[in-house]
Amino acid sequence: MGGFFGAVAHQDVTLDIFFGVDYHSHLGTRRGGMLIHDEKDGFQRQIHSIENTPFRTKFEKDLSEFHGNCGIGCISDTDPQPLLVRSHLGLYAITTVGIINNSEELIQRYFSDHGHQFMAMSSGKVNSTELAAALINQKDDLVSGIRHAQQVIDGSITILILTPDSLIAARDAVGRLPVILGRNEDGYCVSFESFAYHKLGYDDHRELGPGEIVRLTADSEEVLAPPGDKMRICAFLWTYYGYPNSRYEGINVEVMRNRNGALLAKRDSEVGHSMELDYVSGVPDSGTPHAIGYANTSGIPFARPFIKYTPTWPRSFMPTIQTQRNLIAKMKLIPVHDLIQDQSLLLIDDSIVRGTQLRETTEFLYQSGAKEVHIRPACPPLLYGCKYLNFSRSSSEMDLITRRVIKEMEQEDRQIDLKNYVDPDTPEYEEMVGRIGRQLNFTTLQFQRLDDMIESVGIGRDKLCTYCWDGAQ
């Protein structure tokens, strides 16, 4: 996916941008970028690949060359950014988070007759941030341009712009991702993650509303476009993507995950699943707080039968090649045999996407002597590929294990209505879950229900994006 951080102050903000961006490293593993503006020396920019080396290591050597009182930076899982743009709107820098599903259509509609050229990346695709800037530049001012871009883009786009004298932050039209402002005596910052600025001496100021656009200087905050009424913030932020310290719409990630695990345990108890368990465990790292919530509610001891080897795997480095991803996921986890041998374990992961990694983990537990491995994903079955945030590298919905299982059922001359696989009370849903469990060799498998997960977030369903689970837009 990706994250961003910006700051404007009366003093040099280079270190604020450096550490603020670094605190977003859990949101992406491909590229990082920093861009600082100095009144005398202008814009300074650097972009590095972070696929093999963390952001901090790559950018430490650049710090001595950066200086200025305002800047932006990003972690990007897609395109190289931030970009520096020269247009009739002036010289500005831009970084974005989101996804543009209709880029080819937009290029044909707005740019095919005007001799406009885009720099193609190695994949042959256009840089999404460059396309967003080109759409912004069609209008007579930045605010109108941002609104235009957000209206015509199919997907979502959150935008952070740096001009020579200010920051402009624009949350996507229905607020699928957070944009949070921090403040101290010297100026303002803007961030995806709230915890990213606390250690830098900024206090919580406020969150932008859906579609809201603000301009920040060291001394002022100006609302350029008011927030809209409709919000669809991504519920997956709490279940998986968000860092434990983060708060979105006032709801802490770690607290939500504990509540979510507690509701999983309560549901298991109510439906009478007969399991004699020795331990409850979470797949590190995001599955762990869900497991703690389950253990505390069920009374079953929490344990860590395997540990992530952090000295050489301190971050979630995952290459784009799936076979390499599977191997690295396996290599990270080291068993604690005394907590596995002849034990019945209940394992909670944040989700099941392809199922490959969790199957490998389960097999590794069996090979280490586990008697039973019961699986409880912390969210419902993923039935639809995300078209708003690019949270998965899946090239097709058939990468999802749910869709592959449903395809098998369709090939058995079954009439398929996906709505029946969303509702956990239908026989079709029950059969799908049973087939997934057997394919992945789980002793039992029960997904979290969507209504329980939403209850654990504590925000109305009408304000949450649940598209990947139920197809609701």
C-alpha positions as CSV (number, residue, x, y, z in Angstrom):
1,M,0.0,0.0,0.0
2,G,2.1,3.0,1.2
3,G,2.3,5.8,3.6
4,F,3.4,9.4,3.8
5,F,4.6,12.2,6.2
6,G,5.0,15.9,5.8
7,A,6.1,18.8,8.0
8,V,6.3,22.6,7.9
9,A,7.9,24.6,10.7
10,H,10.1,27.5,11.6
11,Q,13.1,25.2,12.0
12,D,14.7,22.6,9.8
13,V,12.4,19.6,9.4
14,T,14.8,17.1,7.7
15,L,15.0,14.8,10.7
16,D,11.2,15.0,11.3
17,I,10.6,13.8,7.7
18,F,13.3,11.1,8.0
19,F,11.9,9.6,11.2
20,G,8.3,10.3,10.3
21,V,8.6,8.4,7.0
22,D,10.6,5.6,8.6
23,Y,7.7,5.0,11.0
24,H,5.6,4.1,7.9
25,S,7.9,1.3,6.8
26,H,5.3,-1.4,7.8
27,L,3.1,-0.1,5.0
28,G,5.3,-0.9,2.0
29,T,8.5,-2.6,1.0
30,R,9.4,-1.3,-2.4
31,R,10.5,2.4,-2.5
32,G,11.0,5.3,-0.2
33,G,11.4,9.0,-1.0
34,M,12.2,12.3,0.7
35,L,11.8,15.8,-0.6
36,I,12.8,18.9,1.3
37,H,12.4,22.6,0.4
38,D,14.7,25.4,1.4
39,E,13.9,29.0,0.7
40,K,17.4,29.7,-0.6
41,D,18.4,26.4,-2.2
42,G,15.0,25.2,-3.4
43,F,13.9,21.5,-3.6
44,Q,16.1,18.6,-2.7
45,R,14.9,15.1,-3.5
46,Q,16.0,11.5,-3.1
47,I,14.3,8.2,-3.9
48,H,15.7,4.7,-3.1
49,S,14.6,1.1,-3.5
50,I,14.0,-0.4,-0.1
51,E,13.3,-3.9,-1.3
52,N,16.5,-5.3,0.3
53,T,17.4,-2.6,2.8
54,P,15.2,-0.7,5.2
55,F,14.3,2.9,4.6
56,R,16.5,4.2,7.5
57,T,19.6,2.5,6.2
58,K,19.1,3.8,2.7
59,F,18.5,7.4,3.6
60,E,21.0,8.0,6.5
61,K,23.7,8.9,4.1
62,D,21.5,11.6,2.4
63,L,20.7,13.5,5.6
64,S,23.7,15.8,5.4
65,E,22.5,17.1,2.0
66,F,19.0,17.8,3.0
67,H,17.9,21.1,4.7
68,G,14.8,23.2,4.8
69,N,11.7,24.2,6.7
70,C,9.2,22.1,4.9
71,G,9.2,18.7,3.3
72,I,7.3,15.5,2.5
73,G,8.3,11.9,2.2
74,C,6.7,8.5,1.5
75,I,6.9,4.8,1.6
76,S,5.5,3.5,-1.7
77,D,4.6,0.0,-2.7
78,T,3.9,1.1,-6.3
79,D,5.5,4.1,-8.0
80,P,8.7,6.1,-7.5
81,Q,7.8,9.3,-5.6
82,P,7.6,12.1,-4.5
83,L,7.6,13.8,-7.8
84,L,8.6,17.4,-8.6
85,V,6.2,19.0,-11.0
86,R,6.5,22.2,-13.0
87,S,3.3,23.5,-14.5
88,H,1.1,26.7,-14.9
89,L,0.2,26.1,-11.3
90,G,3.8,26.7,-10.3
91,L,6.6,24.4,-9.1
92,Y,5.4,21.8,-6.5
93,A,6.1,18.3,-5.2
94,I,3.5,15.6,-4.9
95,T,3.1,12.2,-3.3
96,T,0.0,10.0,-3.3
97,V,-1.4,6.9,-1.8
98,G,-4.2,4.9,-3.4
99,I,-4.9,3.2,-6.7
100,I,-6.0,4.3,-10.2
101,N,-7.9,1.5,-11.9
102,N,-8.8,3.5,-15.0
103,S,-5.4,5.0,-15.9
104,E,-5.5,4.0,-19.5
105,E,-9.0,5.4,-19.9
106,L,-8.0,8.7,-18.3
107,I,-4.9,9.0,-20.5
108,Q,-7.1,8.5,-23.6
109,R,-9.8,10.8,-22.5
110,Y,-7.8,13.8,-21.3
111,F,-4.3,13.6,-22.9
112,S,-4.4,11.7,-26.2
113,D,-5.1,14.8,-28.3
114,H,-2.7,17.2,-26.5
115,G,0.7,15.8,-27.2
116,H,1.1,14.9,-23.5
117,Q,3.8,12.4,-22.8
118,F,4.2,10.3,-19.7
119,M,7.4,8.6,-18.5
120,A,6.7,4.8,-18.7
121,M,8.1,2.7,-15.9
122,S,9.8,-0.6,-16.5
123,S,6.4,-2.4,-16.4
124,G,5.2,-0.1,-19.2
125,K,2.6,1.5,-16.9
126,V,2.3,5.1,-16.2
127,N,3.4,6.4,-12.7
128,S,0.1,6.9,-10.9
129,T,1.4,10.0,-9.1
130,E,2.5,11.6,-12.3
131,L,-1.0,10.9,-13.8
132,A,-2.6,12.4,-10.7
133,A,-0.5,15.6,-11.1
134,A,-1.4,15.8,-14.8
135,L,-5.1,15.7,-13.9
136,I,-4.5,18.4,-11.2
137,N,-2.8,20.6,-13.7
138,Q,-5.8,20.6,-16.0
139,K,-7.5,23.1,-13.6
140,D,-6.6,26.7,-12.7
141,D,-5.7,26.1,-9.1
142,L,-4.5,23.2,-7.0
143,V,-7.8,22.8,-5.0
144,S,-9.9,22.6,-8.2
145,G,-7.3,20.2,-9.7
146,I,-7.3,17.9,-6.7
147,R,-11.1,17.8,-6.7
148,H,-11.1,17.0,-10.4
149,A,-8.5,14.2,-10.0
150,Q,-10.5,12.6,-7.2
151,Q,-13.7,12.8,-9.2
152,V,-12.5,11.2,-12.3
153,I,-10.2,8.5,-10.8
154,D,-11.8,5.0,-10.4
155,G,-10.2,3.8,-7.1
156,S,-9.0,6.3,-4.6
157,I,-6.3,8.9,-4.2
158,T,-5.0,10.7,-1.1
159,I,-2.6,13.5,-2.0
160,L,0.1,15.4,-0.2
161,I,1.5,18.5,-2.1
162,L,4.5,20.6,-1.1
163,T,4.7,24.1,-2.5
164,P,7.6,26.5,-1.7
165,D,5.7,28.0,1.3
166,S,3.1,25.4,2.4
167,L,1.8,21.9,2.7
168,I,-1.5,20.9,1.1
169,A,-3.1,17.7,2.3
170,A,-6.1,16.1,0.7
171,R,-7.8,13.0,2.1
172,D,-9.4,10.8,-0.5
173,A,-13.1,11.5,-1.4
174,V,-14.7,9.1,1.0
175,G,-11.9,8.8,3.5
176,R,-10.7,5.2,2.8
177,L,-7.4,6.1,4.4
178,P,-6.6,8.4,7.3
179,V,-4.9,11.8,7.2
180,I,-3.9,13.1,10.6
181,L,-2.5,16.5,11.6
182,G,0.0,17.0,14.4
183,R,1.1,20.3,15.9
184,N,3.8,21.7,18.1
185,E,5.1,25.2,18.9
186,D,7.2,25.3,15.7
187,G,4.6,24.2,13.2
188,Y,2.5,21.3,11.8
189,C,2.9,17.8,10.4
190,V,0.6,15.6,8.4
191,S,0.8,11.8,8.6
192,F,-0.9,8.5,7.7
193,E,0.0,7.0,11.1
194,S,-0.7,9.0,14.3
195,F,2.1,7.4,16.3
196,A,4.7,8.6,13.7
197,Y,4.8,12.1,15.1
198,H,4.4,11.6,18.8
199,K,8.1,10.8,19.3
200,L,9.0,13.9,17.3
201,G,7.3,16.2,19.8
202,Y,4.1,16.8,17.9
203,D,0.7,16.6,19.7
204,D,-2.5,15.2,18.2
205,H,-4.3,18.1,16.4
206,R,-7.1,16.5,14.4
207,E,-8.0,14.1,11.6
208,L,-9.1,15.3,8.2
209,G,-12.6,14.4,7.2
210,P,-13.4,12.6,3.9
211,G,-12.4,14.7,0.9
212,E,-11.2,17.6,3.1
213,I,-8.3,19.7,1.8
214,V,-6.1,21.9,4.1
215,R,-3.2,24.2,3.6
216,L,-0.6,24.2,6.4
217,T,2.2,26.8,7.1
218,A,4.3,27.0,10.1
219,D,1.8,29.4,11.7
220,S,-1.5,28.5,10.2
221,E,-4.1,25.9,9.1
222,E,-6.5,26.8,6.4
223,V,-9.4,24.7,5.2
224,L,-9.4,24.9,1.4
225,A,-12.3,22.4,0.9
226,P,-14.7,21.2,3.7
227,P,-15.1,17.5,4.4
228,G,-17.9,15.5,2.8
229,D,-20.7,13.6,4.6
230,K,-19.9,10.1,3.3
231,M,-17.0,8.1,4.8
232,R,-15.8,4.6,3.9
233,I,-12.6,4.1,5.9
234,C,-10.9,0.7,5.2
235,A,-11.8,-1.7,8.0
236,F,-8.7,-3.8,7.2
237,L,-6.6,-1.0,8.7
238,W,-7.5,-2.2,12.2
239,T,-7.4,-5.9,11.4
240,Y,-4.1,-6.0,9.7
241,Y,-2.4,-2.9,8.1
242,G,-2.4,-0.5,11.0
243,Y,0.5,-0.5,13.5
244,P,-0.6,-1.4,17.1
245,N,0.0,2.2,18.4
246,S,-2.1,3.8,15.7
247,R,-5.6,5.3,16.1
248,Y,-8.0,5.9,13.2
249,E,-11.2,7.8,13.8
250,G,-10.4,7.6,17.5
251,I,-10.1,3.8,17.6
252,N,-6.8,2.3,18.6
253,V,-5.6,-0.7,16.5
254,E,-4.4,-2.8,19.4
255,V,-7.6,-2.3,21.4
256,M,-9.7,-3.3,18.4
257,R,-7.7,-6.4,17.8
258,N,-8.1,-7.5,21.5
259,R,-11.8,-6.9,21.2
260,N,-11.9,-8.8,18.0
261,G,-10.2,-11.8,19.4
262,A,-12.6,-11.7,22.4
263,L,-15.6,-11.9,20.1
264,L,-14.0,-14.8,18.2
265,A,-13.8,-16.7,21.5
266,K,-17.3,-15.7,22.5
267,R,-18.7,-17.0,19.2
268,D,-16.8,-20.3,19.5
269,S,-18.3,-20.7,22.9
270,E,-21.8,-19.9,21.8
271,V,-21.9,-22.3,18.8
272,G,-20.4,-25.1,20.9
273,H,-17.3,-25.9,18.9
274,S,-15.8,-28.9,20.8
275,M,-12.1,-28.3,21.1
276,E,-9.7,-29.5,23.8
277,L,-7.0,-26.8,23.5
278,D,-3.7,-26.5,25.2
279,Y,-2.8,-23.0,23.9
280,V,-4.0,-20.1,21.9
281,S,-1.4,-18.4,19.7
282,G,-1.2,-15.7,17.1
283,V,0.8,-15.6,13.8
284,P,3.3,-12.8,14.4
285,D,2.9,-9.9,14.4
286,S,-0.7,-8.8,13.6
287,G,-2.3,-12.0,14.7
288,T,-0.9,-11.8,18.2
289,P,-3.2,-9.2,19.8
290,H,-6.3,-11.0,18.4
291,A,-5.0,-14.2,20.0
292,I,-4.5,-12.4,23.4
293,G,-8.1,-11.2,23.3
294,Y,-9.2,-14.8,22.5
295,A,-7.1,-16.3,25.3
296,N,-8.2,-13.7,27.9
297,T,-11.9,-14.3,27.1
298,S,-11.8,-18.1,26.7
299,G,-9.4,-18.8,29.7
300,I,-7.2,-20.9,27.4
301,P,-3.5,-20.0,28.0
302,F,-1.8,-17.8,25.5
303,A,1.6,-19.1,24.2
304,R,4.1,-18.5,21.5
305,P,4.9,-21.9,19.9
306,F,7.0,-20.1,17.2
307,I,8.9,-16.9,17.2
308,K,9.7,-14.5,14.3
309,Y,13.4,-14.2,13.9
310,T,13.8,-10.5,14.1
311,P,17.6,-9.9,14.0
312,T,17.7,-10.5,10.2
313,W,13.9,-10.1,9.5
314,P,13.2,-6.8,11.4
315,R,10.6,-5.7,8.9
316,S,8.1,-7.3,6.6
317,F,10.3,-7.6,3.5
318,M,8.4,-9.6,0.9
319,P,9.5,-9.8,-2.8
320,T,7.0,-9.7,-5.6
321,I,7.7,-13.3,-6.7
322,Q,5.2,-15.5,-4.8
323,T,7.5,-18.5,-4.4
324,Q,10.1,-16.3,-2.8
325,R,7.5,-14.8,-0.5
326,N,6.4,-18.2,0.6
327,L,10.0,-19.3,1.4
328,I,10.8,-16.1,3.3
329,A,7.6,-16.4,5.4
330,K,8.7,-19.9,6.3
331,M,12.2,-18.9,7.1
332,K,11.1,-16.2,9.5
333,L,9.4,-18.5,12.0
334,I,11.4,-20.6,14.5
335,P,9.6,-23.2,16.5
336,V,9.5,-23.6,20.3
337,H,9.2,-27.4,20.3
338,D,8.3,-27.7,24.0
339,L,5.1,-25.7,23.3
340,I,4.3,-27.7,20.2
341,Q,5.0,-31.4,20.8
342,D,1.7,-33.3,21.3
343,Q,-0.2,-30.0,21.8
344,S,-3.6,-28.9,20.5
345,L,-3.2,-25.4,19.3
346,L,-5.6,-22.7,18.2
347,L,-3.9,-20.3,15.8
348,I,-5.2,-16.8,14.9
349,D,-3.9,-15.0,11.8
350,D,-5.1,-11.6,10.6
351,S,-6.6,-13.1,7.4
352,I,-6.3,-15.8,4.8
353,V,-5.6,-14.4,1.3
354,R,-4.0,-17.1,-0.9
355,G,-3.7,-19.6,2.0
356,T,-0.2,-20.6,1.0
357,Q,1.7,-19.1,3.9
358,L,-0.8,-20.3,6.5
359,R,-0.8,-23.8,5.1
360,E,3.1,-23.8,5.3
361,T,2.8,-22.6,8.9
362,T,0.4,-25.3,9.8
363,E,2.5,-28.0,8.2
364,F,5.5,-26.7,10.0
365,L,3.6,-27.0,13.3
366,Y,2.6,-30.6,12.4
367,Q,6.2,-31.5,11.5
368,S,7.2,-30.0,14.9
369,G,4.9,-32.4,16.7
370,A,1.6,-30.6,17.0
371,K,-1.4,-32.9,17.5
372,E,-4.0,-30.4,16.2
373,V,-4.0,-27.0,14.6
374,H,-7.3,-25.1,14.7
375,I,-7.4,-21.9,12.7
376,R,-9.4,-18.7,13.4
377,P,-8.8,-15.9,10.9
378,A,-9.5,-12.5,12.5
379,C,-11.6,-11.3,9.6
380,P,-14.2,-12.9,7.2
381,P,-13.3,-14.7,4.0
382,L,-11.8,-12.3,1.4
383,L,-14.1,-12.7,-1.7
384,Y,-13.2,-9.6,-3.7
385,G,-9.9,-8.1,-4.7
386,C,-9.4,-4.6,-3.3
387,K,-10.0,-2.0,-5.9
388,Y,-9.5,1.1,-3.7
389,L,-6.1,0.8,-1.9
390,N,-3.9,-1.8,-3.7
391,F,-3.5,-3.7,-0.4
392,S,-2.7,-6.9,-2.1
393,R,-0.4,-7.8,-5.0
394,S,-2.9,-10.3,-6.3
395,S,-3.1,-10.0,-10.1
396,S,-6.5,-11.7,-10.2
397,E,-9.3,-12.5,-7.8
398,M,-8.6,-16.1,-8.6
399,D,-5.5,-15.7,-6.4
400,L,-7.9,-15.7,-3.4
401,I,-8.4,-19.1,-2.0
402,T,-12.1,-18.4,-1.6
403,R,-12.6,-17.8,-5.3
404,R,-10.6,-20.8,-6.3
405,V,-12.7,-23.0,-4.1
406,I,-15.9,-21.4,-5.4
407,K,-14.6,-22.0,-8.9
408,E,-14.2,-25.7,-8.1
409,M,-17.8,-25.8,-7.0
410,E,-18.9,-24.0,-10.2
411,Q,-17.1,-26.6,-12.3
412,E,-19.2,-29.2,-10.5
413,D,-22.2,-27.7,-12.4
414,R,-23.3,-25.7,-9.3
415,Q,-25.1,-22.4,-9.7
416,I,-23.0,-19.8,-8.0
417,D,-24.3,-16.6,-6.4
418,L,-21.5,-14.9,-4.5
419,K,-24.0,-13.4,-2.0
420,N,-24.5,-16.8,-0.6
421,Y,-20.8,-17.1,0.2
422,V,-20.8,-13.7,2.1
423,D,-23.6,-14.8,4.5
424,P,-22.1,-17.0,7.2
425,D,-25.4,-18.6,7.9
426,T,-25.9,-20.2,4.5
427,P,-25.0,-23.8,3.6
428,E,-22.9,-22.5,0.7
429,Y,-20.7,-20.5,3.1
430,E,-20.3,-23.5,5.4
431,E,-19.3,-25.7,2.5
432,M,-16.8,-23.2,1.2
433,V,-15.2,-22.9,4.6
434,G,-15.1,-26.7,5.0
435,R,-13.3,-27.1,1.6
436,I,-10.8,-24.4,2.5
437,G,-10.0,-26.1,5.8
438,R,-9.5,-29.5,4.2
439,Q,-7.3,-28.1,1.4
440,L,-5.1,-26.3,3.9
441,N,-5.1,-29.3,6.3
442,F,-6.5,-27.4,9.3
443,T,-8.1,-29.4,12.1
444,T,-11.0,-26.9,12.2
445,L,-11.5,-23.5,10.5
446,Q,-13.9,-20.8,11.5
447,F,-13.6,-17.2,10.1
448,Q,-14.6,-14.2,12.1
449,R,-18.0,-12.9,11.2
450,L,-18.3,-9.5,9.6
451,D,-20.8,-8.3,12.1
452,D,-18.5,-9.3,15.0
453,M,-15.5,-7.7,13.3
454,I,-17.4,-4.4,12.8
455,E,-18.6,-4.5,16.4
456,S,-15.0,-4.8,17.5
457,V,-14.0,-1.7,15.5
458,G,-16.8,0.3,17.1
459,I,-17.7,2.4,14.0
460,G,-21.0,2.1,12.1
461,R,-21.0,-0.2,9.1
462,D,-22.1,2.7,6.9
463,K,-18.8,4.4,7.6
464,L,-16.5,1.4,6.9
465,C,-15.3,0.0,3.6
466,T,-16.0,-3.8,3.7
467,Y,-15.8,-4.3,-0.1
468,C,-13.2,-7.1,0.1
469,W,-15.5,-9.2,2.2
470,D,-19.0,-8.4,1.0
471,G,-18.6,-6.5,-2.3
472,A,-20.4,-3.5,-0.8
473,Q,-19.3,-0.2,-2.4
